[in-house]
Amino acid sequence: MTKAIRFHQTGGPEVLAYEDVDVGAPGEGEARVRHNVIGLNFIDTYHRSGLYPLPLPSGIGLEAAGVVEAVGSGVTEVKVGDRVAYSGGPPGAYSEERLIPANKLVTLPSGVSDEQAAAMMLKGLTVQYLIRRVYRVEKGETVLFHAAAGGVGLIACQWLKALGATVIGTVSSDEKAAIAKAHGCDHTIIYTREKFPERVREITGGRGVPVVFDSVGKDTFYGSLDCLMPRGLLAVFGNGSGPVKDVDINVLAKGSFYVTRPTLMTYTAQRSDLEASAKELFGMVESGKVKIEINQRYDLADAQQAHRDLEGRKTTGSTVFQP
Ligand SMILES: NC(=O)c1ccc[n+]([C@@H]2O[C@H](COP(=O)([O-])OP(=O)(O)OC[C@H]3O[C@@H](n4cnc5c(N)ncnc54)[C@H](OP(=O)(O)O)[C@@H]3O)[C@@H](O)[C@H]2O)c1
């Protein structure tokens, strides 16, 4: 038996239970991975709350790093003893050991630690696809990134800076503004007390930005559109404040805007995309251009508290669990 966090009904953090599980042997195409470090992501709260429904009872968690303990038949991507990490389903990363499709695993280079990998695989690959593939940010461009001091946010600020972009970031407090600034955010806006569309116009000399990366969702959607230059792109990639619903498509006519609702799952569905994207992320980390800031650590058994802190906006940067 090994330990895992599971939930039998959707709800608040209290539904997360620390249980004994029997992992079993890997089937065809699967690997058994022993986790050394596990990552916390906001999507875990959507699974737990039921915003993204899962068959119940369910495991939870999509990001971890560890060692391959066994492989099933037909596995070519990894071998026993490999140091690996992953970002993706099925949910079940909050566990000491698990089975996972081997084609989700990426072997780690020596320059990337298990802790770094567990803290960045999902968040860093998200930044890669957002700023390199959803919208290829070029040197000299000014872009807006919401929740700039969060897990995804701090990686984005540094990577955008390395590309030569000017970064405008929103945050909810002065403390978070200081953290975002220390990671390459040129202009911070405290969107809980300032009108961020007005500030973006001020900062850009009235022009607006070509792209807004918005993971806050409900509370920022219309404001984000107001930050765009004509024909600009709004990438809504999360629901931090709740999902965006019931939008009249005619709001886009204000500036012939584009809106996309991208997911990491789509952008890494092909193994070749996953490998290329991970290689680029590892390169950014190994070169020191992107530092992975692990600002919270919890024991796996304390997953309830970790969820409370993440949803309560108390965290910055990445958060990891020790199994
Ligand atoms: N579509 C994708 O492929 C994809 C992949 C990865 C992540 N995401 C999304 O990206 C976002 C960031 O993920 P993360 O794991 O790095 O989390 P995070 O940014 O570390 O935490 C979420 C942040 O959202 C902000 N926020 C704004 N309104 C909020 C509210 N009402 N309640 C709670 N938080 C609020 C908070 O920052 P402030 O206090 O500064 O406002 C909070 O710290 C999440 O929305 C996640 O779902 C999407």
The ligand as a Gaussian input file, in Angstrom:
#p B3LYP/6-31G(d) Opt

LIG

0 1
 N       -5.302000      26.718000     -19.851000
 C       -4.151000      26.223000     -19.465000
 O       -3.496000      25.519000     -20.251000
 C       -3.627000      26.493000     -18.100000
 C       -2.478000      25.842000     -17.666000
 C       -1.947000      26.189000     -16.420000
 C       -2.576000      27.140000     -15.633000
 N       -3.727000      27.716000     -16.075000
 C       -4.394000      28.752000     -15.274000
 O       -3.437000      29.736000     -14.957000
 C       -3.753000      30.325000     -13.707000
 C       -2.535000      30.330000     -12.842000
 O       -2.286000      29.017000     -12.353000
 P       -1.294000      28.793000     -11.147000
 O       -1.403000      27.353000     -10.780000
 O        0.040000      29.379000     -11.472000
 O       -1.979000      29.651000      -9.982000
 P       -1.475000      31.028000      -9.330000
 O       -1.344000      32.060000     -10.408000
 O       -0.279000      30.753000      -8.501000
 O       -2.691000      31.372000      -8.388000
 C       -3.832000      31.970000      -8.901000
 C       -3.774000      33.498000      -8.769000
 O       -4.907000      34.047000      -9.416000
 C       -5.143000      35.314000      -8.879000
 N       -6.566000      35.529000      -8.660000
 C       -7.308000      36.514000      -9.233000
 N       -8.560000      36.494000      -8.795000
 C       -8.639000      35.471000      -7.914000
 C       -9.700000      34.964000      -7.108000
 N      -10.931000      35.514000      -7.116000
 N       -9.455000      33.906000      -6.312000
 C       -8.242000      33.335000      -6.305000
 N       -7.182000      33.783000      -7.038000
 C       -7.389000      34.856000      -7.846000
 C       -4.361000      35.394000      -7.559000
 O       -3.287000      36.311000      -7.748000
 P       -3.496000      37.842000      -7.218000
 O       -3.726000      37.696000      -5.730000
 O       -2.254000      38.552000      -7.560000
 O       -4.713000      38.337000      -7.929000
 C       -3.851000      33.995000      -7.340000
 O       -2.634000      33.970000      -6.648000
 C       -4.962000      29.550000     -13.159000
 O       -6.149000      30.251000     -13.470000
 C       -4.913000      28.264000     -13.948000
 O       -6.166000      27.645000     -14.061000
 C       -4.254000      27.400000     -17.290000

